[in-house]
């Protein structure tokens, strides 16, 4: 027998199952993703703005920074025929939905779900945990230390943050172990 309690529990599930809402990509103004999120949420849109934590080299050394995973882009959940797509363009911080052939292109739910599963407890994607960006055989430039400016080839990984590189020094190839924070991809 249905009671008001069971109806209240079933209703959100039924609405979600009947919902034709899809994720779309919103193109934002430069460095205004957070403003776009704030204003879209104020209009009761569901927004997903993935951000990443990564290490960057600064003059003071290597620092941890938080940046947009996709600069100038974020995801908005919209239902065709229900949500007014035209008012999105006039939302502060937003430019327009990404379109192909003049029509807003939905993003597969599986893609957004996969990105959301990459989020850590702090709500960020930690790119240093996503694998080593320096693959064996790739060319890199030494960015600091006694070999600064020299080109090298990654020969082997030596732990989480060190690699064995091959440097051409004085006409001979030398094997040197360096920190990955001292290297830049070319």
Secondary structure, 3 states (H helix, E strand, C coil): CCCHHHHHHHHHHHHHHHCCCEEEEEEECCCCHHHHHHHHHHCCCEEECCEEEEEEEECCEEEEEEEECCCCEEEEEECCCCCCHHHHHHCCCEEEECEECCEECEECHHHHHHHHHCCCCCCCEEHHHCCCCCCCCCEEEECCCCCCCCEEEEEEECCCCEEEEEEEECCEEEEEEEEHHHEEEC
